Amino acid sequence: MNRNDKTVFGALLVCLFSAVTGVGIVVPLLPVYAHDLGASGIYIGLIFSAFSFSKALLLPYFGRLSDQKGRKPFIIAGLSGYALISLGLIASRNVETLIILRFVQGMASAMMMPVIQAYAGDITPAGKEGLIMGLFNLAAFSGLSMGPLLGGIVNDRFGLGTAFACMGALAGLGALFGAWALPARHTERATWAKKPSVSFRKLVRDRYLTGLLLVRFAYAAGIGIIWSFMPVFAAAELKLSGSSIGFLVMLGIFISGILNVPMGLLADRIDRKLMVVCGCVIAGIGIFSYEWAQGFVDLFLANALFGIGGGIAMPALMALCVATGNRTDSMGSTMGLMTLAHSLGMLAGAMAGGVAMDVFELRRAFSFGALVIILAPVIFLFYSSRKAPAPVDKTEKAFLEPLE
């Protein structure tokens, strides 16, 4: 990676960190706030699912469009949207408004998150995918881990409105910095400057990518359950404070984040599929441990185990995705599909958790997440070990060759 690419990568990390820290601030607060407003489990699930639903609708569009038009405009627009949404959250007074605002926030996220990932993938040298994606995930997880802790402290001391304002301020500063630091669109070294994107129909025929999308979906479903219902579980059943809940949400993300760089280096040296499978199994055991949690220490251990599993699996997963994006000259579309799988997983996890909370009991939601996370790598191994169907021409044959 040359000096210019290092500068761009540093700017991308700042934009990413400001966005995810702001989102992390409100993660432990929204479920409890909605519960205080009288929301049932289904409505709490809808608050989180609305974000994932709108994001899922638009992710493929913005990822593909950034392959054709460039990355910078979408990054700045998404960060600016985050800043404006914070004003709406401050003024909201009912559950319906929260659902609408989260829907709009998902649209802003669709403009920004896969495009930042794609831009990072554009400048990643071959053979260094694990390290670069490890550094990228470290910035993301650092922001997500600091956000919940900061949000819990700000909420306890200054109130919910101040916490929402912090999210907006961080996103606004990120937008200003990105507008200044990222190079102009016509100077980007991206696939849009080279050739048209590969169609989504061809992309989803890649068995490696299909398997990776499934794993990302399952892991995100587990995150959706934890983020949506662990704060309610900790507050309503275990009587923990906002600061304690923020710390617990932060813990798993923080552990996963600090593991991303060493695990990213390891992913450049050993079998990446093995890392994905082992990490998912550990994460599944971690989320299943919520079933027997009786206090802060039990939740601490469960979150730590889930974070370790994610820290092992995600750098290898993203390294495989970057290699796929480079191989197909469709980094934006590939990252758009990957982020789509993440959003759909968050949506499914939140909604399934809400149903489990209302029909059975809150603890059952965590068992569902564990089952999905552990089954996903088994299916991934099946997909990635099978040979691709016979290609119709040489171009398609090069596209369908399995990623090693």
C-alpha positions in Angstrom: 0.0 0.0 0.0 1.6 3.3 -1.1 1.5 6.6 0.8 -1.6 7.9 -1.0 -3.5 4.7 -0.3 -2.4 4.8 3.4 -3.8 8.4 3.6 -7.1 7.3 2.1 -7.3 4.3 4.4 -6.7 6.5 7.4 -9.4 8.9 6.4 -11.8 5.9 5.9 -11.0 4.7 9.4 -11.9 8.1 10.8 -15.2 8.2 8.9 -16.0 4.7 10.0 -15.1 5.3 13.6 -17.2 8.4 13.9 -20.3 6.7 12.4 -20.2 3.5 14.4 -19.3 5.2 17.7 -22.4 7.4 17.3 -24.6 4.4 16.5 -23.1 2.5 19.5 -24.1 5.3 21.8 -27.8 4.7 21.2 -27.7 0.9 21.0 -28.1 0.2 24.8 -30.5 3.1 25.2 -33.2 2.5 22.5 -34.6 -0.8 23.8 -34.9 0.4 27.4 -36.3 3.8 26.2 -38.9 1.9 24.0 -39.7 -0.4 26.9 -40.4 2.6 29.2 -42.7 3.9 26.5 -44.7 0.7 26.8 -43.4 -1.2 23.7 -43.8 -4.9 23.6 -41.2 -7.4 22.4 -42.5 -7.1 18.9 -42.3 -3.3 18.9 -38.8 -3.4 20.3 -37.9 -5.8 17.5 -39.5 -3.5 14.9 -37.3 -0.6 16.1 -34.2 -2.5 15.3 -35.7 -4.3 12.3 -36.8 -1.0 10.6 -33.2 0.1 10.4 -32.1 -3.3 8.9 -35.1 -3.4 6.6 -34.5 -0.1 4.9 -30.8 -0.7 4.8 -31.4 -4.1 3.2 -33.6 -2.6 0.5 -31.0 -0.1 -0.6 -27.7 -1.8 0.0 -27.4 -3.5 -3.3 -28.4 -0.3 -5.1 -25.9 2.0 -3.4 -23.1 -0.6 -3.5 -23.5 -1.1 -7.2 -23.9 2.6 -7.8 -20.7 3.4 -6.0 -18.9 0.9 -8.4 -20.2 3.1 -11.3 -20.1 6.6 -9.8 -17.4 6.6 -7.2 -17.3 6.2 -3.4 -16.9 9.7 -1.8 -20.3 11.2 -2.4 -22.1 8.3 -0.8 -19.9 8.3 2.3 -20.4 12.0 2.9 -24.2 11.8 2.3 -24.6 8.9 4.7 -22.7 10.6 7.5 -24.7 13.8 7.1 -27.9 11.7 7.3 -26.8 10.2 10.6 -26.3 13.7 12.0 -29.8 14.8 11.0 -31.4 11.7 12.4 -30.0 12.5 15.8 -32.2 15.7 15.9 -35.3 13.5 15.3 -34.4 11.1 18.0 -34.1 14.0 20.5 -37.6 15.2 19.6 -39.2 11.7 19.5 -41.9 10.9 22.2 -43.5 7.6 21.0 -42.6 4.2 19.7 -44.0 4.8 16.2 -41.6 7.8 15.7 -38.7 5.7 16.8 -39.5 3.1 14.2 -39.8 5.7 11.4 -36.5 7.4 12.4 -34.7 4.1 12.5 -36.1 3.3 9.0 -34.6 6.6 7.7 -31.3 5.9 9.5 -31.1 2.6 7.7 -31.3 4.4 4.4 -28.3 6.6 5.4 -26.4 3.6 6.6 -26.9 1.9 3.2 -25.3 4.9 1.5 -22.2 4.7 3.7 -21.2 1.4 5.3 -20.7 -0.9 2.3 -19.1 2.0 0.3 -16.5 2.5 3.0 -15.8 -1.2 3.0 -15.6 -1.2 -0.8 -13.2 1.7 -0.8 -11.0 -0.1 1.7 -11.1 -3.2 -0.5 -10.1 -1.2 -3.5 -6.8 -0.2 -2.0 -6.0 -3.5 -0.3 -2.9 -5.2 -1.7 -3.2 -8.9 -2.7 -2.2 -11.3 0.1 -2.8 -8.6 2.8 -6.6 -8.9 2.9 -6.6 -10.4 6.4 -4.4 -7.7 7.9 -6.2 -4.7 6.2 -9.7 -6.0 7.0 -8.5 -6.7 10.5 -7.4 -3.1 10.9 -10.7 -2.0 9.3 -12.8 -4.1 11.7 -10.7 -2.9 14.6 -11.8 0.7 13.9 -15.4 -0.5 13.6 -15.4 -2.6 16.7 -13.5 0.1 18.7 -16.2 2.6 17.9 -19.0 0.2 18.6 -17.4 -0.8 21.9 -16.8 2.7 23.1 -20.3 3.9 22.0 -22.4 1.8 24.3 -20.2 2.6 27.3 -20.2 6.3 26.5 -23.9 6.2 25.9 -24.7 4.6 29.2 -22.5 7.1 31.1 -23.9 10.1 29.3 -27.5 8.9 29.8 -27.0 8.3 33.5 -25.4 11.8 34.0 -27.0 14.1 31.4 -30.0 12.3 30.0 -31.1 10.6 26.8 -31.3 13.8 24.7 -27.6 14.5 25.3 -26.7 10.9 24.3 -28.6 11.4 21.0 -26.8 14.7 20.4 -23.4 13.0 20.8 -24.3 10.6 18.0 -25.2 13.6 15.7 -22.1 15.5 16.6 -19.8 12.6 15.9 -21.4 11.9 12.5 -21.3 15.6 11.6 -17.6 15.8 12.4 -17.0 12.6 10.4 -18.8 14.1 7.4 -16.7 17.3 7.5 -13.5 15.4 7.9 -14.3 13.0 5.0 -15.2 15.9 2.7 -11.8 17.4 3.4 -9.5 14.4 3.6 -10.9 12.0 1.0 -9.7 12.6 -2.6 -12.0 13.9 -5.3 -14.2 11.3 -7.0 -12.3 11.4 -10.3 -9.0 10.5 -8.5 -10.4 7.4 -6.7 -8.7 4.1 -7.6 -11.9 2.1 -7.8 -13.5 -0.4 -10.1 -16.0 2.2 -11.4 -13.1 3.9 -13.3 -12.2 0.6 -15.0 -15.2 -1.4 -16.1 -18.9 -2.0 -15.4 -19.9 -4.0 -12.4 -20.7 -7.8 -12.6 -24.4 -8.4 -12.3 -25.9 -9.6 -8.9 -27.2 -12.7 -10.7 -23.7 -13.8 -11.5 -22.3 -12.8 -8.1 -24.7 -15.0 -6.1 -23.7 -18.0 -8.3 -20.3 -17.9 -6.7 -20.5 -20.6 -4.1 -17.9 -19.1 -1.8 -19.7 -15.8 -1.7 -23.1 -17.6 -1.1 -21.6 -19.5 1.9 -20.0 -16.3 3.2 -23.2 -14.4 3.0 -25.0 -17.1 5.0 -22.4 -17.0 7.8 -22.6 -13.2 7.9 -26.4 -13.4 8.1 -26.2 -15.9 11.0 -23.6 -13.9 13.0 -25.6 -10.7 12.5 -28.8 -12.5 13.7 -27.0 -13.2 17.0 -25.9 -9.6 17.3 -29.4 -8.4 16.6 -30.8 -10.6 19.4 -28.1 -9.4 21.8 -28.4 -5.7 21.0 -32.2 -5.8 21.0 -32.9 -7.9 24.1 -29.9 -8.2 26.3 -30.4 -4.6 27.6 -34.1 -5.4 28.3 -33.1 -8.7 30.0 -30.4 -7.0 32.1 -32.6 -4.1 33.1 -36.0 -5.9 33.7 -34.9 -9.2 35.1 -31.4 -8.6 36.6 -32.0 -4.9 37.6 -28.7 -3.6 36.2 -27.9 0.1 35.7 -27.6 1.8 32.3 -23.8 2.1 32.8 -23.5 -1.7 33.5 -25.6 -2.5 30.4 -23.5 -0.2 28.3 -20.4 -1.9 29.6 -21.8 -5.3 28.8 -22.7 -4.4 25.2 -19.3 -2.8 24.8 -17.4 -5.8 26.2 -18.2 -8.3 23.4 -17.5 -5.7 20.7 -14.3 -4.6 22.3 -12.9 -8.1 22.6 -13.8 -8.9 19.1 -12.2 -5.6 18.0 -8.8 -6.2 19.6 -8.6 -9.7 18.2 -9.2 -8.5 14.6 -5.6 -7.4 13.9 -3.8 -10.6 15.2 -6.6 -12.8 13.7 -6.3 -10.9 10.5 -2.6 -11.6 10.3 -3.3 -15.2 11.1 -6.0 -15.3 8.3 -3.2 -14.4 5.8 -1.2 -17.5 6.9 -3.7 -20.3 7.6 -6.9 -21.8 6.3 -9.5 -19.0 6.4 -12.4 -21.4 6.3 -11.2 -23.1 9.4 -11.1 -19.8 11.2 -14.6 -18.9 10.2 -16.0 -22.3 11.4 -14.2 -22.2 14.7 -15.1 -18.6 15.4 -18.8 -19.3 14.7 -18.9 -22.3 17.0 -17.4 -20.3 19.9 -19.8 -17.4 19.3 -22.7 -19.8 19.3 -21.7 -21.2 22.6 -21.3 -17.7 24.0 -24.9 -16.6 23.0 -26.3 -19.8 24.3 -24.8 -19.0 27.7 -27.3 -16.2 28.2 -29.9 -19.0 29.0 -28.4 -19.5 32.4 -27.3 -15.9 33.2 -28.2 -14.9 36.8 -26.3 -11.7 37.2 -23.6 -9.4 35.9 -20.8 -11.9 36.0 -22.7 -14.5 33.9 -23.5 -11.9 31.3 -19.9 -10.7 31.3 -18.6 -14.2 30.5 -21.3 -14.8 27.8 -20.5 -11.5 26.1 -16.7 -12.2 26.3 -17.2 -15.6 24.7 -19.3 -14.2 21.9 -16.7 -11.5 21.3 -13.9 -14.0 21.0 -15.8 -16.0 18.5 -16.5 -13.0 16.3 -12.9 -11.8 16.6 -11.7 -15.1 15.2 -14.3 -15.5 12.4 -14.8 -12.0 11.0 -11.3 -11.1 9.8 -11.1 -14.3 7.8 -14.7 -13.9 6.5 -13.9 -10.3 5.3 -10.6 -11.4 3.8 -12.5 -13.9 1.7 -14.9 -11.2 0.6 -12.2 -8.8 -0.4 -10.6 -11.5 -2.5 -13.9 -12.2 -4.2 -14.5 -8.5 -4.9 -11.1 -8.2 -6.5 -11.5 -11.3 -8.5 -14.8 -10.2 -10.0 -14.0 -6.5 -10.3 -17.1 -5.7 -8.3 -16.0 -4.7 -4.9 -18.9 -2.3 -4.2 -21.5 -4.9 -5.2 -19.7 -7.7 -3.2 -19.5 -5.5 -0.1 -23.1 -4.4 -0.7 -24.3 -8.0 -0.7 -22.2 -8.7 2.4 -23.7 -5.7 4.3 -27.1 -6.8 3.0 -26.6 -10.2 4.6 -25.6 -8.4 7.8 -28.7 -6.2 7.8 -31.1 -9.1 7.0 -29.5 -11.0 9.8 -30.0 -8.2 12.3 -33.6 -7.9 11.1 -34.3 -11.6 11.5 -32.6 -11.8 14.8 -34.5 -8.8 16.3 -37.9 -10.1 15.0 -37.4 -13.7 16.0 -36.2 -12.5 19.4 -39.3 -10.4 19.8 -41.6 -13.4 19.0 -39.7 -15.6 21.4 -40.0 -12.9 24.1 -43.8 -12.6 23.6 -44.7 -16.2 23.0 -42.2 -18.0 25.3 -39.9 -16.0 27.5 -37.0 -13.7 26.9 -34.3 -16.2 27.5 -35.5 -18.4 24.6 -34.4 -15.7 22.2 -30.8 -16.4 22.9 -31.2 -20.1 22.3 -32.5 -19.4 18.8 -29.5 -17.2 18.0 -27.1 -19.9 19.2 -28.7 -22.5 16.9 -28.5 -20.3 13.8 -24.8 -19.3 14.4 -23.6 -22.9 14.9 -25.5 -24.3 11.9 -24.3 -21.6 9.5 -20.6 -22.7 9.2 -21.7 -26.3 8.6 -23.7 -25.1 5.5 -20.8 -22.9 4.5 -18.5 -25.8 4.4 -21.0 -27.7 2.2 -21.3 -24.9 -0.2 -17.6 -24.0 -0.4 -16.5 -27.7 -0.9 -18.8 -28.3 -3.9 -17.7 -27.7 -7.5 -19.3 -24.9 -9.4 -21.6 -25.7 -12.3 -20.2 -26.0 -15.7 -19.6 -22.5 -17.2 -21.1 -21.4 -20.5 -18.0 -19.5 -21.7 -14.4 -18.6 -20.7 -15.4 -15.3 -19.1 -17.9 -17.0 -16.9 -15.5 -19.8 -16.2 -12.9 -17.3 -14.8 -15.7 -15.8 -12.7 -16.9 -19.1 -11.2 -13.5 -20.6 -10.3 -13.6 -21.3 -6.6 -11.7 -18.9 -4.3 -8.8 -20.6 -2.7 
